[in-house]
Amino acid sequence: MMMVGAAYQAGALSISAESIEHAIELNGVAVAANIQAFRRGRQVVDNPDAVAHTVTGLHGSPVTGEIEPTEYAVSVVARLGSLGADLARTIAIRYDELIAYADERYAREYLEFVSRVHRAGHGTAFTGAVARSLYKLMAYKDEYEVARLTQDPAFAAQIAEQFGDDADVAIRLHPPTLRSMGMKEKLSLGGWADRPLSALAKMKRLRGTKLDPFGHNEIRRTERALIGEYRELMEELLAGLADGRVGPDRVGSAVELAELPDMIRGYESIKMANVARYREEVTARRQTLGI
């Protein structure tokens, strides 16, 4: 409803505010909260400072929603040397996330590669592009990761804050393994699924091994292959920058190449189509750069 309010205030809706609020009343669900959300959405467009002031008054400090890295991750990343505060924070957050995603060995693989890129000395923009892109590829959302995220205490706290401690929660999933077997509808998993999902999250050590029951379909094999492809691509790019095939005036183009994994979005068939586009673009950019 906040988005509806913002859209109305921005002039994107051709009906009156009174009509929208009357529709909320007719719907009869959380009327007061929804009208308030609609009006706050309008206010975000009309007077964002007032909204920020209200939120600060409620919480005692501005709410940014930003994740902060652990002290441990900050100390590990600090060993890389001078990165600048923003880039160091970016890498430290991803280091924490990869430990949770898999384990510290996996996170160290990430950090070691980023460190090598940083030591090559082609600037923080290039190092940052590699840090973000490699993380994106290494932290692909498979069954184990989805299970882990549903069991995250922060997720439970968010639901409790928004809907109350006694809220009924259902998680709707459409696993590719079951879809390939002909299941067309999403599974709806209630509170009874907490233990199975928790157990599945703990099975993440099977990820990518021969014992991984989910890792043999085309999508999961492609996701794993993309990590190696990207590392090899960056190795070739670093070699080209070192031997002069890619001159210092082409570092901007090198950054653009390093950022290409951002093209890989969506799930299943959409993601696979984007992977094909990504690989085509990589081939074209490599030819342009001469690597």
KAVENGI-V196424 format. One record per residue. N is the residue number from 1. RES is the residue in one letter. SS is DSSP state (a for helix, b for strand, c for the rest). Layout:
N|RES|SS + N|RES|SS
//
This chain:
1|M|c + 2|M|a + 3|M|a + 4|V|a + 5|G|a + 6|A|a + 7|A|a + 8|Y|a + 9|Q|a + 10|A|c + 11|G|c + 12|A|c + 13|L|c + 14|S|c + 15|I|c + 16|S|c + 17|A|a + 18|E|a + 19|S|a + 20|I|a + 21|E|a + 22|H|a + 23|A|a + 24|I|a + 25|E|a + 26|L|a + 27|N|a + 28|G|c + 29|V|c + 30|A|c + 31|V|a + 32|A|a + 33|A|a + 34|N|a + 35|I|a + 36|Q|a + 37|A|a + 38|F|a + 39|R|a + 40|R|a + 41|G|a + 42|R|a + 43|Q|a + 44|V|a + 45|V|a + 46|D|a + 47|N|c + 48|P|a + 49|D|a + 50|A|a + 51|V|a + 52|A|a + 53|H|a + 54|T|a + 55|V|a + 56|T|a + 57|G|a + 58|L|a + 59|H|a + 60|G|c + 61|S|c + 62|P|c + 63|V|c + 64|T|c + 65|G|c + 66|E|c + 67|I|c + 68|E|c + 69|P|c + 70|T|c + 71|E|a + 72|Y|a + 73|A|a + 74|V|a + 75|S|a + 76|V|a + 77|V|a + 78|A|a + 79|R|c + 80|L|c + 81|G|c + 82|S|c + 83|L|c + 84|G|c + 85|A|a + 86|D|a + 87|L|a + 88|A|a + 89|R|a + 90|T|a + 91|I|a + 92|A|a + 93|I|a + 94|R|a + 95|Y|a + 96|D|a + 97|E|a + 98|L|a + 99|I|a + 100|A|a + 101|Y|a + 102|A|c + 103|D|c + 104|E|a + 105|R|a + 106|Y|a + 107|A|a + 108|R|a + 109|E|a + 110|Y|a + 111|L|a + 112|E|a + 113|F|a + 114|V|a + 115|S|a + 116|R|a + 117|V|a + 118|H|a + 119|R|a + 120|A|c + 121|G|c + 122|H|c + 123|G|c + 124|T|a + 125|A|a + 126|F|a + 127|T|a + 128|G|a + 129|A|a + 130|V|a + 131|A|a + 132|R|a + 133|S|a + 134|L|a + 135|Y|a + 136|K|a + 137|L|a + 138|M|a + 139|A|c + 140|Y|c + 141|K|c + 142|D|c + 143|E|a + 144|Y|a + 145|E|a + 146|V|a + 147|A|a + 148|R|a + 149|L|a + 150|T|a + 151|Q|c + 152|D|c + 153|P|a + 154|A|a + 155|F|a + 156|A|a + 157|A|a + 158|Q|a + 159|I|a + 160|A|a + 161|E|a + 162|Q|a + 163|F|a + 164|G|c + 165|D|c + 166|D|c + 167|A|c + 168|D|c + 169|V|c + 170|A|c + 171|I|b + 172|R|b + 173|L|b + 174|H|c + 175|P|c + 176|P|a + 177|T|a + 178|L|a + 179|R|a + 180|S|a + 181|M|c + 182|G|c + 183|M|c + 184|K|c + 185|E|c + 186|K|c + 187|L|b + 188|S|b + 189|L|b + 190|G|c + 191|G|a + 192|W|a + 193|A|a + 194|D|a + 195|R|a + 196|P|a + 197|L|a + 198|S|a + 199|A|a + 200|L|a + 201|A|a + 202|K|a + 203|M|a + 204|K|a + 205|R|a + 206|L|a + 207|R|c + 208|G|c + 209|T|c + 210|K|c + 211|L|c + 212|D|c + 213|P|c + 214|F|c + 215|G|c + 216|H|c + 217|N|c + 218|E|a + 219|I|a + 220|R|a + 221|R|a + 222|T|a + 223|E|a + 224|R|a + 225|A|a + 226|L|a + 227|I|a + 228|G|a + 229|E|a + 230|Y|a + 231|R|a + 232|E|a + 233|L|a + 234|M|a + 235|E|a + 236|E|a + 237|L|a + 238|L|a + 239|A|a + 240|G|a + 241|L|a + 242|A|a + 243|D|a + 244|G|c + 245|R|c + 246|V|c + 247|G|c + 248|P|a + 249|D|a + 250|R|a + 251|V|a + 252|G|a + 253|S|a + 254|A|a + 255|V|a + 256|E|a + 257|L|a + 258|A|a + 259|E|c + 260|L|a + 261|P|a + 262|D|a + 263|M|a + 264|I|c + 265|R|c + 266|G|c + 267|Y|c + 268|E|a + 269|S|a + 270|I|a + 271|K|a + 272|M|a + 273|A|a + 274|N|a + 275|V|a + 276|A|a + 277|R|a + 278|Y|a + 279|R|a + 280|E|a + 281|E|a + 282|V|a + 283|T|a + 284|A|a + 285|R|a + 286|R|a + 287|Q|a + 288|T|a + 289|L|a + 290|G|c + 291|I|c
//
